[in-house]
Amino acid sequence: MRRVFADTFYWIALALPRDAYHDRAMAASRKLDGTPIVTTDEVLSEFLTFFAAMRPELRSRAVLLVESLMNSSVVTVLPQTQESFLAGLTLYRDRPDKGYSLVDCVSMCAMKREGVVEILTGDVHFAQEGFKAILLDS
């Protein structure tokens, strides 16, 4: 069964109508039409961190989105564990020539573990690691 991973990049693009990738994110969402989505606690933490210094109404909208994702029947949020952190840290250590963030590394490890090859992102780092970055292909 096809599943796709959702990166912070995607959630931000969906949440902000003025984001440069908003239209691509919306189009990708329409094409998915019920396809199961996988993301992680770390991705959602990074998403909320992005909105931390923004206007209260944007922060509130971000919280509502995360809460809806946590209760979604289509989205699976993988929990943060010490194992996921250490796997991400190992990849982070092993790619000193790349600009991967730790959250990217945790996501890449989760995708490999879950057998997911497509990711909702415009981040070229995932393509560099061999994943299909859906928003880059749009």
Summary of the structure (lengths in Angstrom):
residues: 138
radius of gyration: 14.3
end to end distance: 22.0
largest distance: 39.7
contacts: 412
relative contact order: 0.20
helix: 57%
strand: 12%
